[in-house]
Amino acid sequence: MRSVLSVSLSEEIAAQLEQYAKATGRNKSDIVKESISLYLWEERFRKSRRNLGLKAKQAGLVTEADVLKKAR
């Protein structure tokens, strides 16, 4: 199932997107889909990193040396 999304872009961003699409031979829709997918992946990664950082601090793992000591 697909969902259609309408997005309003500034003239500058729309022009940059158009130029990039022409330069790469791709369509704008695919570029936007890939960009959103990458953004969402990065957000999940940042969230996981924050959560792991908090858990590490709670476990007393603050530096790389702490991690190495714990691994031994």
mmCIF file as Biopython writes it, N, C-alpha, C and O atoms, coordinates in Angstrom:
data_model
#
loop_
_atom_site.group_PDB
_atom_site.id
_atom_site.type_symbol
_atom_site.label_atom_id
_atom_site.label_alt_id
_atom_site.label_comp_id
_atom_site.label_asym_id
_atom_site.label_entity_id
_atom_site.label_seq_id
_atom_site.pdbx_PDB_ins_code
_atom_site.Cartn_x
_atom_site.Cartn_y
_atom_site.Cartn_z
_atom_site.occupancy
_atom_site.B_iso_or_equiv
_atom_site.auth_seq_id
_atom_site.auth_asym_id
_atom_site.pdbx_PDB_model_num
ATOM 1   N N  . MET A ? 1  ? 0.840  -1.182  0.000   1.0 0.0 1  A 1 
ATOM 2   C CA . MET A ? 1  ? 0.000  0.000   0.000   1.0 0.0 1  A 1 
ATOM 3   C C  . MET A ? 1  ? 0.883  1.243   0.000   1.0 0.0 1  A 1 
ATOM 4   O O  . MET A ? 1  ? 1.887  1.295   0.710   1.0 0.0 1  A 1 
ATOM 5   N N  . ARG A ? 2  ? 0.521  2.206   -0.767  1.0 0.0 2  A 1 
ATOM 6   C CA . ARG A ? 2  ? 1.275  3.455   -0.857  1.0 0.0 2  A 1 
ATOM 7   C C  . ARG A ? 2  ? 0.447  4.591   -0.284  1.0 0.0 2  A 1 
ATOM 8   O O  . ARG A ? 2  ? -0.783 4.539   -0.256  1.0 0.0 2  A 1 
ATOM 9   N N  . SER A ? 3  ? 1.145  5.607   0.167   1.0 0.0 3  A 1 
ATOM 10  C CA . SER A ? 3  ? 0.505  6.807   0.680   1.0 0.0 3  A 1 
ATOM 11  C C  . SER A ? 3  ? 1.091  8.001   -0.063  1.0 0.0 3  A 1 
ATOM 12  O O  . SER A ? 3  ? 2.298  8.056   -0.295  1.0 0.0 3  A 1 
ATOM 13  N N  . VAL A ? 4  ? 0.264  8.934   -0.428  1.0 0.0 4  A 1 
ATOM 14  C CA . VAL A ? 4  ? 0.713  10.119  -1.138  1.0 0.0 4  A 1 
ATOM 15  C C  . VAL A ? 4  ? 0.848  11.255  -0.136  1.0 0.0 4  A 1 
ATOM 16  O O  . VAL A ? 4  ? -0.029 11.480  0.697   1.0 0.0 4  A 1 
ATOM 17  N N  . LEU A ? 5  ? 1.967  11.967  -0.235  1.0 0.0 5  A 1 
ATOM 18  C CA . LEU A ? 5  ? 2.250  13.080  0.669   1.0 0.0 5  A 1 
ATOM 19  C C  . LEU A ? 5  ? 2.543  14.316  -0.164  1.0 0.0 5  A 1 
ATOM 20  O O  . LEU A ? 5  ? 3.366  14.271  -1.078  1.0 0.0 5  A 1 
ATOM 21  N N  . SER A ? 6  ? 1.889  15.393  0.141   1.0 0.0 6  A 1 
ATOM 22  C CA . SER A ? 6  ? 2.134  16.648  -0.555  1.0 0.0 6  A 1 
ATOM 23  C C  . SER A ? 6  ? 3.026  17.506  0.340   1.0 0.0 6  A 1 
ATOM 24  O O  . SER A ? 6  ? 2.723  17.711  1.515   1.0 0.0 6  A 1 
ATOM 25  N N  . VAL A ? 7  ? 4.125  18.005  -0.221  1.0 0.0 7  A 1 
ATOM 26  C CA . VAL A ? 7  ? 5.081  18.789  0.554   1.0 0.0 7  A 1 
ATOM 27  C C  . VAL A ? 7  ? 5.303  20.130  -0.130  1.0 0.0 7  A 1 
ATOM 28  O O  . VAL A ? 7  ? 5.470  20.198  -1.348  1.0 0.0 7  A 1 
ATOM 29  N N  . SER A ? 8  ? 5.303  21.177  0.653   1.0 0.0 8  A 1 
ATOM 30  C CA . SER A ? 8  ? 5.564  22.511  0.130   1.0 0.0 8  A 1 
ATOM 31  C C  . SER A ? 8  ? 7.029  22.852  0.391   1.0 0.0 8  A 1 
ATOM 32  O O  . SER A ? 8  ? 7.483  22.821  1.535   1.0 0.0 8  A 1 
ATOM 33  N N  . LEU A ? 9  ? 7.766  23.176  -0.671  1.0 0.0 9  A 1 
ATOM 34  C CA . LEU A ? 9  ? 9.182  23.497  -0.558  1.0 0.0 9  A 1 
ATOM 35  C C  . LEU A ? 9  ? 9.412  24.956  -0.933  1.0 0.0 9  A 1 
ATOM 36  O O  . LEU A ? 9  ? 8.684  25.525  -1.747  1.0 0.0 9  A 1 
ATOM 37  N N  . SER A ? 10 ? 10.420 25.542  -0.334  1.0 0.0 10 A 1 
ATOM 38  C CA . SER A ? 10 ? 10.793 26.892  -0.751  1.0 0.0 10 A 1 
ATOM 39  C C  . SER A ? 10 ? 11.304 26.810  -2.186  1.0 0.0 10 A 1 
ATOM 40  O O  . SER A ? 10 ? 11.702 25.742  -2.651  1.0 0.0 10 A 1 
ATOM 41  N N  . GLU A ? 11 ? 11.289 27.924  -2.869  1.0 0.0 11 A 1 
ATOM 42  C CA . GLU A ? 11 ? 11.769 27.935  -4.250  1.0 0.0 11 A 1 
ATOM 43  C C  . GLU A ? 11 ? 13.227 27.487  -4.326  1.0 0.0 11 A 1 
ATOM 44  O O  . GLU A ? 11 ? 13.624 26.788  -5.258  1.0 0.0 11 A 1 
ATOM 45  N N  . GLU A ? 12 ? 14.008 27.894  -3.348  1.0 0.0 12 A 1 
ATOM 46  C CA . GLU A ? 12 ? 15.435 27.545  -3.344  1.0 0.0 12 A 1 
ATOM 47  C C  . GLU A ? 12 ? 15.635 26.035  -3.217  1.0 0.0 12 A 1 
ATOM 48  O O  . GLU A ? 12 ? 16.408 25.446  -3.972  1.0 0.0 12 A 1 
ATOM 49  N N  . ILE A ? 13 ? 14.946 25.411  -2.271  1.0 0.0 13 A 1 
ATOM 50  C CA . ILE A ? 13 ? 15.087 23.963  -2.081  1.0 0.0 13 A 1 
ATOM 51  C C  . ILE A ? 13 ? 14.526 23.218  -3.278  1.0 0.0 13 A 1 
ATOM 52  O O  . ILE A ? 13 ? 15.107 22.227  -3.721  1.0 0.0 13 A 1 
ATOM 53  N N  . ALA A ? 14 ? 13.400 23.684  -3.806  1.0 0.0 14 A 1 
ATOM 54  C CA . ALA A ? 14 ? 12.810 23.036  -4.981  1.0 0.0 14 A 1 
ATOM 55  C C  . ALA A ? 14 ? 13.781 23.098  -6.161  1.0 0.0 14 A 1 
ATOM 56  O O  . ALA A ? 14 ? 13.916 22.126  -6.904  1.0 0.0 14 A 1 
ATOM 57  N N  . ALA A ? 15 ? 14.449 24.224  -6.334  1.0 0.0 15 A 1 
ATOM 58  C CA . ALA A ? 15 ? 15.417 24.371  -7.432  1.0 0.0 15 A 1 
ATOM 59  C C  . ALA A ? 15 ? 16.617 23.452  -7.218  1.0 0.0 15 A 1 
ATOM 60  O O  . ALA A ? 15 ? 17.110 22.835  -8.162  1.0 0.0 15 A 1 
ATOM 61  N N  . GLN A ? 16 ? 17.081 23.364  -5.979  1.0 0.0 16 A 1 
ATOM 62  C CA . GLN A ? 16 ? 18.210 22.480  -5.673  1.0 0.0 16 A 1 
ATOM 63  C C  . GLN A ? 16 ? 17.838 21.016  -5.916  1.0 0.0 16 A 1 
ATOM 64  O O  . GLN A ? 16 ? 18.632 20.245  -6.453  1.0 0.0 16 A 1 
ATOM 65  N N  . LEU A ? 17 ? 16.633 20.649  -5.518  1.0 0.0 17 A 1 
ATOM 66  C CA . LEU A ? 17 ? 16.164 19.282  -5.739  1.0 0.0 17 A 1 
ATOM 67  C C  . LEU A ? 17 ? 16.066 18.986  -7.229  1.0 0.0 17 A 1 
ATOM 68  O O  . LEU A ? 17 ? 16.493 17.924  -7.682  1.0 0.0 17 A 1 
ATOM 69  N N  . GLU A ? 18 ? 15.512 19.906  -7.982  1.0 0.0 18 A 1 
ATOM 70  C CA . GLU A ? 18 ? 15.387 19.744  -9.432  1.0 0.0 18 A 1 
ATOM 71  C C  . GLU A ? 18 ? 16.763 19.592  -10.079 1.0 0.0 18 A 1 
ATOM 72  O O  . GLU A ? 18 ? 16.970 18.721  -10.923 1.0 0.0 18 A 1 
ATOM 73  N N  . GLN A ? 19 ? 17.682 20.435  -9.678  1.0 0.0 19 A 1 
ATOM 74  C CA . GLN A ? 19 ? 19.045 20.393  -10.226 1.0 0.0 19 A 1 
ATOM 75  C C  . GLN A ? 19 ? 19.719 19.063  -9.883  1.0 0.0 19 A 1 
ATOM 76  O O  . GLN A ? 19 ? 20.371 18.459  -10.735 1.0 0.0 19 A 1 
ATOM 77  N N  . TYR A ? 20 ? 19.565 18.615  -8.653  1.0 0.0 20 A 1 
ATOM 78  C CA . TYR A ? 20 ? 20.171 17.350  -8.235  1.0 0.0 20 A 1 
ATOM 79  C C  . TYR A ? 20 ? 19.554 16.176  -8.998  1.0 0.0 20 A 1 
ATOM 80  O O  . TYR A ? 20 ? 20.263 15.262  -9.419  1.0 0.0 20 A 1 
ATOM 81  N N  . ALA A ? 21 ? 18.250 16.205  -9.172  1.0 0.0 21 A 1 
ATOM 82  C CA . ALA A ? 21 ? 17.571 15.129  -9.901  1.0 0.0 21 A 1 
ATOM 83  C C  . ALA A ? 21 ? 18.083 15.048  -11.338 1.0 0.0 21 A 1 
ATOM 84  O O  . ALA A ? 21 ? 18.350 13.961  -11.850 1.0 0.0 21 A 1 
ATOM 85  N N  . LYS A ? 22 ? 18.214 16.191  -11.973 1.0 0.0 22 A 1 
ATOM 86  C CA . LYS A ? 22 ? 18.718 16.210  -13.349 1.0 0.0 22 A 1 
ATOM 87  C C  . LYS A ? 22 ? 20.164 15.724  -13.412 1.0 0.0 22 A 1 
ATOM 88  O O  . LYS A ? 22 ? 20.529 14.965  -14.310 1.0 0.0 22 A 1 
ATOM 89  N N  . ALA A ? 23 ? 20.983 16.162  -12.459 1.0 0.0 23 A 1 
ATOM 90  C CA . ALA A ? 23 ? 22.405 15.806  -12.455 1.0 0.0 23 A 1 
ATOM 91  C C  . ALA A ? 23 ? 22.620 14.313  -12.228 1.0 0.0 23 A 1 
ATOM 92  O O  . ALA A ? 23 ? 23.579 13.734  -12.737 1.0 0.0 23 A 1 
ATOM 93  N N  . THR A ? 24 ? 21.726 13.695  -11.463 1.0 0.0 24 A 1 
ATOM 94  C CA . THR A ? 24 ? 21.895 12.277  -11.131 1.0 0.0 24 A 1 
ATOM 95  C C  . THR A ? 24 ? 21.018 11.354  -11.971 1.0 0.0 24 A 1 
ATOM 96  O O  . THR A ? 24 ? 21.138 10.131  -11.890 1.0 0.0 24 A 1 
ATOM 97  N N  . GLY A ? 25 ? 20.140 11.938  -12.774 1.0 0.0 25 A 1 
ATOM 98  C CA . GLY A ? 25 ? 19.249 11.127  -13.606 1.0 0.0 25 A 1 
ATOM 99  C C  . GLY A ? 25 ? 18.183 10.393  -12.807 1.0 0.0 25 A 1 
ATOM 100 O O  . GLY A ? 25 ? 17.667 9.367   -13.248 1.0 0.0 25 A 1 
ATOM 101 N N  . ARG A ? 26 ? 17.856 10.912  -11.645 1.0 0.0 26 A 1 
ATOM 102 C CA . ARG A ? 26 ? 16.836 10.288  -10.794 1.0 0.0 26 A 1 
ATOM 103 C C  . ARG A ? 26 ? 15.616 11.181  -10.739 1.0 0.0 26 A 1 
ATOM 104 O O  . ARG A ? 26 ? 15.684 12.365  -11.067 1.0 0.0 26 A 1 
ATOM 105 N N  . ASN A ? 27 ? 14.491 10.602  -10.318 1.0 0.0 27 A 1 
ATOM 106 C CA . ASN A ? 27 ? 13.320 11.466  -10.171 1.0 0.0 27 A 1 
ATOM 107 C C  . ASN A ? 27 ? 13.255 12.022  -8.741  1.0 0.0 27 A 1 
ATOM 108 O O  . ASN A ? 27 ? 13.794 11.442  -7.798  1.0 0.0 27 A 1 
ATOM 109 N N  . LYS A ? 28 ? 12.586 13.149  -8.622  1.0 0.0 28 A 1 
ATOM 110 C CA . LYS A ? 28 ? 12.526 13.857  -7.339  1.0 0.0 28 A 1 
ATOM 111 C C  . LYS A ? 28 ? 11.856 13.021  -6.257  1.0 0.0 28 A 1 
ATOM 112 O O  . LYS A ? 28 ? 12.264 13.061  -5.097  1.0 0.0 28 A 1 
ATOM 113 N N  . SER A ? 29 ? 10.845 12.275  -6.628  1.0 0.0 29 A 1 
ATOM 114 C CA . SER A ? 29 ? 10.128 11.457  -5.655  1.0 0.0 29 A 1 
ATOM 115 C C  . SER A ? 29 ? 11.067 10.437  -5.005  1.0 0.0 29 A 1 
ATOM 116 O O  . SER A ? 29 ? 11.054 10.267  -3.786  1.0 0.0 29 A 1 
ATOM 117 N N  . ASP A ? 30 ? 11.873 9.766   -5.815  1.0 0.0 30 A 1 
ATOM 118 C CA . ASP A ? 30 ? 12.806 8.779   -5.265  1.0 0.0 30 A 1 
ATOM 119 C C  . ASP A ? 30 ? 13.840 9.428   -4.347  1.0 0.0 30 A 1 
ATOM 120 O O  . ASP A ? 30 ? 14.211 8.856   -3.322  1.0 0.0 30 A 1 
ATOM 121 N N  . ILE A ? 31 ? 14.298 10.609  -4.714  1.0 0.0 31 A 1 
ATOM 122 C CA . ILE A ? 31 ? 15.278 11.318  -3.881  1.0 0.0 31 A 1 
ATOM 123 C C  . ILE A ? 31 ? 14.660 11.682  -2.538  1.0 0.0 31 A 1 
ATOM 124 O O  . ILE A ? 31 ? 15.289 11.518  -1.492  1.0 0.0 31 A 1 
ATOM 125 N N  . VAL A ? 32 ? 13.433 12.175  -2.572  1.0 0.0 32 A 1 
ATOM 126 C CA . VAL A ? 32 ? 12.756 12.558  -1.330  1.0 0.0 32 A 1 
ATOM 127 C C  . VAL A ? 32 ? 12.482 11.323  -0.472  1.0 0.0 32 A 1 
ATOM 128 O O  . VAL A ? 32 ? 12.677 11.369  0.743   1.0 0.0 32 A 1 
ATOM 129 N N  . LYS A ? 33 ? 12.034 10.218  -1.080  1.0 0.0 33 A 1 
ATOM 130 C CA . LYS A ? 33 ? 11.784 8.989   -0.311  1.0 0.0 33 A 1 
ATOM 131 C C  . LYS A ? 33 ? 13.070 8.499   0.354   1.0 0.0 33 A 1 
ATOM 132 O O  . LYS A ? 33 ? 13.068 8.129   1.528   1.0 0.0 33 A 1 
ATOM 133 N N  . GLU A ? 34 ? 14.162 8.499   -0.404  1.0 0.0 34 A 1 
ATOM 134 C CA . GLU A ? 34 ? 15.442 8.065   0.151   1.0 0.0 34 A 1 
ATOM 135 C C  . GLU A ? 34 ? 15.896 8.988   1.281   1.0 0.0 34 A 1 
ATOM 136 O O  . GLU A ? 34 ? 16.416 8.529   2.298   1.0 0.0 34 A 1 
ATOM 137 N N  . SER A ? 35 ? 15.694 10.289  1.094   1.0 0.0 35 A 1 
ATOM 138 C CA . SER A ? 35 ? 16.089 11.259  2.111   1.0 0.0 35 A 1 
ATOM 139 C C  . SER A ? 35 ? 15.303 11.074  3.404   1.0 0.0 35 A 1 
ATOM 140 O O  . SER A ? 35 ? 15.875 11.139  4.492   1.0 0.0 35 A 1 
ATOM 141 N N  . ILE A ? 36 ? 14.012 10.849  3.293   1.0 0.0 36 A 1 
ATOM 142 C CA . ILE A ? 36 ? 13.179 10.633  4.479   1.0 0.0 36 A 1 
ATOM 143 C C  . ILE A ? 36 ? 13.574 9.334   5.170   1.0 0.0 36 A 1 
ATOM 144 O O  . ILE A ? 36 ? 13.671 9.283   6.396   1.0 0.0 36 A 1 
ATOM 145 N N  . SER A ? 37 ? 13.798 8.298   4.394   1.0 0.0 37 A 1 
ATOM 146 C CA . SER A ? 37 ? 14.203 7.014   4.966   1.0 0.0 37 A 1 
ATOM 147 C C  . SER A ? 37 ? 15.516 7.149   5.726   1.0 0.0 37 A 1 
ATOM 148 O O  . SER A ? 37 ? 15.650 6.637   6.838   1.0 0.0 37 A 1 
ATOM 149 N N  . LEU A ? 38 ? 16.488 7.840   5.124   1.0 0.0 38 A 1 
ATOM 150 C CA . LEU A ? 38 ? 17.777 8.046   5.772   1.0 0.0 38 A 1 
ATOM 151 C C  . LEU A ? 38 ? 17.627 8.879   7.043   1.0 0.0 38 A 1 
ATOM 152 O O  . LEU A ? 38 ? 18.242 8.570   8.063   1.0 0.0 38 A 1 
ATOM 153 N N  . TYR A ? 39 ? 16.814 9.930   6.985   1.0 0.0 39 A 1 
ATOM 154 C CA . TYR A ? 39 ? 16.577 10.773  8.157   1.0 0.0 39 A 1 
ATOM 155 C C  . TYR A ? 39 ? 15.977 9.958   9.307   1.0 0.0 39 A 1 
ATOM 156 O O  . TYR A ? 39 ? 16.423 10.072  10.448  1.0 0.0 39 A 1 
ATOM 157 N N  . LEU A ? 40 ? 14.975 9.144   9.009   1.0 0.0 40 A 1 
ATOM 158 C CA . LEU A ? 40 ? 14.331 8.339   10.053  1.0 0.0 40 A 1 
ATOM 159 C C  . LEU A ? 40 ? 15.298 7.315   10.629  1.0 0.0 40 A 1 
ATOM 160 O O  . LEU A ? 40 ? 15.283 7.074   11.836  1.0 0.0 40 A 1 
ATOM 161 N N  . TRP A ? 41 ? 16.143 6.702   9.792   1.0 0.0 41 A 1 
ATOM 162 C CA . TRP A ? 41 ? 17.145 5.754   10.273  1.0 0.0 41 A 1 
ATOM 163 C C  . TRP A ? 41 ? 18.121 6.455   11.211  1.0 0.0 41 A 1 
ATOM 164 O O  . TRP A ? 41 ? 18.450 5.934   12.277  1.0 0.0 41 A 1 
ATOM 165 N N  . GLU A ? 42 ? 18.584 7.645   10.808  1.0 0.0 42 A 1 
ATOM 166 C CA . GLU A ? 42 ? 19.525 8.389   11.646  1.0 0.0 42 A 1 
ATOM 167 C C  . GLU A ? 42 ? 18.899 8.778   12.983  1.0 0.0 42 A 1 
ATOM 168 O O  . GLU A ? 42 ? 19.569 8.741   14.016  1.0 0.0 42 A 1 
ATOM 169 N N  . GLU A ? 43 ? 17.631 9.147   12.971  1.0 0.0 43 A 1 
ATOM 170 C CA . GLU A ? 43 ? 16.943 9.482   14.218  1.0 0.0 43 A 1 
ATOM 171 C C  . GLU A ? 43 ? 16.856 8.267   15.141  1.0 0.0 43 A 1 
ATOM 172 O O  . GLU A ? 43 ? 17.069 8.392   16.347  1.0 0.0 43 A 1 
ATOM 173 N N  . ARG A ? 44 ? 16.544 7.090   14.584  1.0 0.0 44 A 1 
ATOM 174 C CA . ARG A ? 44 ? 16.515 5.871   15.407  1.0 0.0 44 A 1 
ATOM 175 C C  . ARG A ? 44 ? 17.900 5.588   15.972  1.0 0.0 44 A 1 
ATOM 176 O O  . ARG A ? 44 ? 18.028 5.200   17.133  1.0 0.0 44 A 1 
ATOM 177 N N  . PHE A ? 45 ? 18.930 5.777   15.170  1.0 0.0 45 A 1 
ATOM 178 C CA . PHE A ? 45 ? 20.301 5.555   15.613  1.0 0.0 45 A 1 
ATOM 179 C C  . PHE A ? 45 ? 20.660 6.518   16.749  1.0 0.0 45 A 1 
ATOM 180 O O  . PHE A ? 45 ? 21.222 6.100   17.761  1.0 0.0 45 A 1 
ATOM 181 N N  . ARG A ? 46 ? 20.337 7.807   16.583  1.0 0.0 46 A 1 
ATOM 182 C CA . ARG A ? 46 ? 20.636 8.794   17.641  1.0 0.0 46 A 1 
ATOM 183 C C  . ARG A ? 46 ? 19.904 8.441   18.933  1.0 0.0 46 A 1 
ATOM 184 O O  . ARG A ? 46 ? 20.472 8.545   20.020  1.0 0.0 46 A 1 
ATOM 185 N N  . LYS A ? 47 ? 18.643 8.025   18.816  1.0 0.0 47 A 1 
ATOM 186 C CA . LYS A ? 47 ? 17.861 7.656   19.999  1.0 0.0 47 A 1 
ATOM 187 C C  . LYS A ? 47 ? 18.495 6.448   20.699  1.0 0.0 47 A 1 
ATOM 188 O O  . LYS A ? 47 ? 18.629 6.435   21.923  1.0 0.0 47 A 1 
ATOM 189 N N  . SER A ? 48 ? 18.881 5.440   19.918  1.0 0.0 48 A 1 
ATOM 190 C CA . SER A ? 48 ? 19.530 4.254   20.505  1.0 0.0 48 A 1 
ATOM 191 C C  . SER A ? 48 ? 20.837 4.636   21.183  1.0 0.0 48 A 1 
ATOM 192 O O  . SER A ? 48 ? 21.152 4.154   22.271  1.0 0.0 48 A 1 
ATOM 193 N N  . ARG A ? 49 ? 21.581 5.496   20.534  1.0 0.0 49 A 1 
ATOM 194 C CA . ARG A ? 49 ? 22.869 5.935   21.096  1.0 0.0 49 A 1 
ATOM 195 C C  . ARG A ? 49 ? 22.671 6.671   22.422  1.0 0.0 49 A 1 
ATOM 196 O O  . ARG A ? 49 ? 23.413 6.448   23.379  1.0 0.0 49 A 1 
ATOM 197 N N  . ARG A ? 50 ? 21.666 7.548   22.473  1.0 0.0 50 A 1 
ATOM 198 C CA . ARG A ? 50 ? 21.365 8.261   23.722  1.0 0.0 50 A 1 
ATOM 199 C C  . ARG A ? 50 ? 20.984 7.275   24.825  1.0 0.0 50 A 1 
ATOM 200 O O  . ARG A ? 50 ? 21.472 7.366   25.952  1.0 0.0 50 A 1 
ATOM 201 N N  . ASN A ? 51 ? 20.098 6.326   24.480  1.0 0.0 51 A 1 
ATOM 202 C CA . ASN A ? 51 ? 19.643 5.346   25.467  1.0 0.0 51 A 1 
ATOM 203 C C  . ASN A ? 51 ? 20.802 4.482   25.973  1.0 0.0 51 A 1 
ATOM 204 O O  . ASN A ? 51 ? 20.917 4.221   27.171  1.0 0.0 51 A 1 
ATOM 205 N N  . LEU A ? 52 ? 21.659 4.043   25.045  1.0 0.0 52 A 1 
ATOM 206 C CA . LEU A ? 52 ? 22.805 3.238   25.458  1.0 0.0 52 A 1 
ATOM 207 C C  . LEU A ? 52 ? 23.777 4.046   26.307  1.0 0.0 52 A 1 
ATOM 208 O O  . LEU A ? 52 ? 24.373 3.523   27.249  1.0 0.0 52 A 1 
ATOM 209 N N  . GLY A ? 53 ? 23.934 5.326   25.969  1.0 0.0 53 A 1 
ATOM 210 C CA . GLY A ? 53 ? 24.798 6.196   26.757  1.0 0.0 53 A 1 
ATOM 211 C C  . GLY A ? 53 ? 24.303 6.323   28.187  1.0 0.0 53 A 1 
ATOM 212 O O  . GLY A ? 53 ? 25.096 6.272   29.128  1.0 0.0 53 A 1 
ATOM 213 N N  . LEU A ? 54 ? 23.000 6.488   28.356  1.0 0.0 54 A 1 
ATOM 214 C CA . LEU A ? 54 ? 22.423 6.583   29.699  1.0 0.0 54 A 1 
ATOM 215 C C  . LEU A ? 54 ? 22.612 5.282   30.471  1.0 0.0 54 A 1 
ATOM 216 O O  . LEU A ? 54 ? 22.961 5.298   31.651  1.0 0.0 54 A 1 
ATOM 217 N N  . LYS A ? 55 ? 22.378 4.148   29.797  1.0 0.0 55 A 1 
ATOM 218 C CA . LYS A ? 55 ? 22.546 2.851   30.452  1.0 0.0 55 A 1 
ATOM 219 C C  . LYS A ? 55 ? 24.005 2.613   30.829  1.0 0.0 55 A 1 
ATOM 220 O O  . LYS A ? 55 ? 24.296 2.052   31.886  1.0 0.0 55 A 1 
ATOM 221 N N  . ALA A ? 56 ? 24.910 3.037   29.967  1.0 0.0 56 A 1 
ATOM 222 C CA . ALA A ? 56 ? 26.337 2.873   30.252  1.0 0.0 56 A 1 
ATOM 223 C C  . ALA A ? 56 ? 26.732 3.697   31.478  1.0 0.0 56 A 1 
ATOM 224 O O  . ALA A ? 56 ? 27.464 3.214   32.342  1.0 0.0 56 A 1 
ATOM 225 N N  . LYS A ? 57 ? 26.251 4.930   31.555  1.0 0.0 57 A 1 
ATOM 226 C CA . LYS A ? 57 ? 26.560 5.774   32.722  1.0 0.0 57 A 1 
ATOM 227 C C  . LYS A ? 57 ? 26.008 5.152   33.998  1.0 0.0 57 A 1 
ATOM 228 O O  . LYS A ? 57 ? 26.667 5.165   35.037  1.0 0.0 57 A 1 
ATOM 229 N N  . GLN A ? 58 ? 24.798 4.609   33.916  1.0 0.0 58 A 1 
ATOM 230 C CA . GLN A ? 58 ? 24.187 3.975   35.081  1.0 0.0 58 A 1 
ATOM 231 C C  . GLN A ? 58 ? 24.998 2.761   35.535  1.0 0.0 58 A 1 
ATOM 232 O O  . GLN A ? 58 ? 25.029 2.427   36.720  1.0 0.0 58 A 1 
ATOM 233 N N  . ALA A ? 59 ? 25.652 2.107   34.573  1.0 0.0 59 A 1 
ATOM 234 C CA . ALA A ? 59 ? 26.472 0.939   34.893  1.0 0.0 59 A 1 
ATOM 235 C C  . ALA A ? 59 ? 27.897 1.334   35.269  1.0 0.0 59 A 1 
ATOM 236 O O  . ALA A ? 59 ? 28.731 0.472   35.544  1.0 0.0 59 A 1 
ATOM 237 N N  . GLY A ? 60 ? 28.174 2.640   35.281  1.0 0.0 60 A 1 
ATOM 238 C CA . GLY A ? 60 ? 29.506 3.110   35.653  1.0 0.0 60 A 1 
ATOM 239 C C  . GLY A ? 60 ? 30.497 3.088   34.505  1.0 0.0 60 A 1 
ATOM 240 O O  . GLY A ? 60 ? 31.705 3.166   34.726  1.0 0.0 60 A 1 
ATOM 241 N N  . LEU A ? 61 ? 30.005 2.982   33.294  1.0 0.0 61 A 1 
ATOM 242 C CA . LEU A ? 61 ? 30.869 2.974   32.118  1.0 0.0 61 A 1 
ATOM 243 C C  . LEU A ? 61 ? 30.845 4.367   31.492  1.0 0.0 61 A 1 
ATOM 244 O O  . LEU A ? 61 ? 29.917 4.725   30.766  1.0 0.0 61 A 1 
ATOM 245 N N  . VAL A ? 62 ? 31.883 5.141   31.788  1.0 0.0 62 A 1 
ATOM 246 C CA . VAL A ? 62 ? 31.908 6.523   31.328  1.0 0.0 62 A 1 
ATOM 247 C C  . VAL A ? 62 ? 32.955 6.723   30.225  1.0 0.0 62 A 1 
ATOM 248 O O  . VAL A ? 62 ? 32.747 7.512   29.303  1.0 0.0 62 A 1 
ATOM 249 N N  . THR A ? 63 ? 34.062 6.015   30.326  1.0 0.0 63 A 1 
ATOM 250 C CA . THR A ? 63 ? 35.132 6.157   29.344  1.0 0.0 63 A 1 
ATOM 251 C C  . THR A ? 63 ? 35.377 4.829   28.640  1.0 0.0 63 A 1 
ATOM 252 O O  . THR A ? 63 ? 34.844 3.794   29.038  1.0 0.0 63 A 1 
ATOM 253 N N  . GLU A ? 64 ? 36.187 4.874   27.589  1.0 0.0 64 A 1 
ATOM 254 C CA . GLU A ? 64 ? 36.561 3.631   26.904  1.0 0.0 64 A 1 
ATOM 255 C C  . GLU A ? 64 ? 37.308 2.706   27.849  1.0 0.0 64 A 1 
ATOM 256 O O  . GLU A ? 64 ? 37.136 1.488   27.796  1.0 0.0 64 A 1 
ATOM 257 N N  . ALA A ? 65 ? 38.130 3.277   28.708  1.0 0.0 65 A 1 
ATOM 258 C CA . ALA A ? 65 ? 38.894 2.482   29.678  1.0 0.0 65 A 1 
ATOM 259 C C  . ALA A ? 65 ? 37.941 1.705   30.589  1.0 0.0 65 A 1 
ATOM 260 O O  . ALA A ? 65 ? 38.201 0.550   30.925  1.0 0.0 65 A 1 
ATOM 261 N N  . ASP A ? 66 ? 36.839 2.345   30.986  1.0 0.0 66 A 1 
ATOM 262 C CA . ASP A ? 66 ? 35.827 1.677   31.821  1.0 0.0 66 A 1 
ATOM 263 C C  . ASP A ? 66 ? 35.247 0.462   31.090  1.0 0.0 66 A 1 
ATOM 264 O O  . ASP A ? 66 ? 35.054 -0.599  31.684  1.0 0.0 66 A 1 
ATOM 265 N N  . VAL A ? 67 ? 34.978 0.632   29.811  1.0 0.0 67 A 1 
ATOM 266 C CA . VAL A ? 67 ? 34.408 -0.459  29.020  1.0 0.0 67 A 1 
ATOM 267 C C  . VAL A ? 67 ? 35.401 -1.609  28.930  1.0 0.0 67 A 1 
ATOM 268 O O  . VAL A ? 67 ? 35.031 -2.771  29.096  1.0 0.0 67 A 1 
ATOM 269 N N  . LEU A ? 68 ? 36.662 -1.280  28.668  1.0 0.0 68 A 1 
ATOM 270 C CA . LEU A ? 68 ? 37.684 -2.314  28.555  1.0 0.0 68 A 1 
ATOM 271 C C  . LEU A ? 68 ? 37.893 -3.056  29.878  1.0 0.0 68 A 1 
ATOM 272 O O  . LEU A ? 68 ? 38.076 -4.273  29.889  1.0 0.0 68 A 1 
ATOM 273 N N  . LYS A ? 69 ? 37.867 -2.321  30.986  1.0 0.0 69 A 1 
ATOM 274 C CA . LYS A ? 69 ? 38.003 -2.963  32.305  1.0 0.0 69 A 1 
ATOM 275 C C  . LYS A ? 69 ? 36.856 -3.936  32.539  1.0 0.0 69 A 1 
ATOM 276 O O  . LYS A ? 69 ? 37.062 -5.042  33.038  1.0 0.0 69 A 1 
ATOM 277 N N  . LYS A ? 70 ? 35.644 -3.516  32.175  1.0 0.0 70 A 1 
ATOM 278 C CA . LYS A ? 70 ? 34.445 -4.335  32.388  1.0 0.0 70 A 1 
ATOM 279 C C  . LYS A ? 70 ? 34.476 -5.586  31.519  1.0 0.0 70 A 1 
ATOM 280 O O  . LYS A ? 70 ? 33.944 -6.624  31.913  1.0 0.0 70 A 1 
ATOM 281 N N  . ALA A ? 71 ? 35.094 -5.502  30.335  1.0 0.0 71 A 1 
ATOM 282 C CA . ALA A ? 71 ? 35.133 -6.622  29.395  1.0 0.0 71 A 1 
ATOM 283 C C  . ALA A ? 71 ? 36.091 -7.720  29.871  1.0 0.0 71 A 1 
ATOM 284 O O  . ALA A ? 71 ? 35.953 -8.875  29.466  1.0 0.0 71 A 1 
ATOM 285 N N  . ARG A ? 72 ? 37.020 -7.385  30.691  1.0 0.0 72 A 1 
ATOM 286 C CA . ARG A ? 72 ? 38.029 -8.370  31.134  1.0 0.0 72 A 1 
ATOM 287 C C  . ARG A ? 72 ? 37.507 -9.285  32.168  1.0 0.0 72 A 1 
ATOM 288 O O  . ARG A ? 72 ? 38.231 -10.163 32.637  1.0 0.0 72 A 1 
#
